[in-house]
Amino acid sequence: MPHHETIALSGVVRHVFAHRFTLEAGEDVWLADLGPRGAELFELESDAEVTLAGELRPSEIKVTEIARKGEAPVAIHHKKPHHGHGPHGHGHGHGRHGR
């Protein structure tokens, strides 16, 4: 499993797409992901000033902690993805009949 760099940013939420959002931090815009469970714990709002920390992935920041300006941070725990072996998760990698 690859190790992802941890990043911390402060900025303004610009666009919200369910549990993903863009964060404007200085001159940079980042795509961040709370995950469905994280979105239940922290309500995303456009124009909110936030501070976040998370794992920097190739396509986004997987948020592990987020806080509105002046508030206590909320920890976000992401469920580890289950990667089955082969097309049916049986470890064969050769289809249904193991050929």
N, C-alpha and C positions, 0 to 999 in steps of 0.2 A: 504494500500500500504506500503510495507516495506521500512524502511529508510536505505539507503546505505551510508557507510562511504566514506568520500572524501579523496582522496590520491593525492599526488603530487610527480612526479618523473622526473629525468633527466637521459638521456641515449642515446643509439644509436639504430636507427631502423635497424633491421636485415632482416626480411622477410616481404613482403607486399602481402596481399591476398585481392585484391579489396579495401574495406574500413576498413579491419582489418589488424593488423600488430603485430609483436613481437617487444618488446622493451627490450634491454639488459641494465639493470641498476645495475652496480656493478656485483655481482655474480648471480643475479636473472634475469630471463627472464619472461616477462609479456605479456599476450595477451591483446591488446587494440583495441577498436572499435570507429572509427570516425562516422560511419553511412554513408549512401549514400550521404546525403546532406553535411556532413562534408568533405567528400572526394572531393566534388566539390569546397570547400573553401580552402582546404589545400592539396597540392600535396605531397603524400607520396613517399619517395625515400629511398632505402636501403642505409645504412651507414650514413644517416643524423643524426646529433646530435640535439636532441630536448628536450624540457621541456614540460611536460604535467600535467594537473590536470583533475580529473574525479571521477566518482562514482565507488567504488570498488564493483563489482558484484561477485557472486560465480564463474562465468566462465571467466570473463574479466573485464577490466576497460572501462567504458563508458566515453569516452573523452569529456570534456566540454570546454577545453582550451588547445591549443597546439602552440608551437613556435619553430622555428629553432634557434639554438644558435646565439645570437646577434640580433635577430629580434623581432618585436612586436608580442604578442600573438594573436591568432585567436580564437574567441569564437565560440563554436559549440553548437547549440541548437537542441536537439533531439525531434522529434515529440513523444508525449505521445502515448503509444499503446492503441488501442481501444479494450477493452475486452467485447464482447457481452455476453449476458446471454443465455445459452443453445446453442444447435448446430446451430441455425439459428439467434442468436442475438435478440430473441424476449422476453427473460426473463422467458420462461416457463421451460426450462431444461428438457422437456419430449418429444422431437422430434417434428414432424410437427403438430400432432393433439392434443398435450397438454394432453395426457393420463397419 
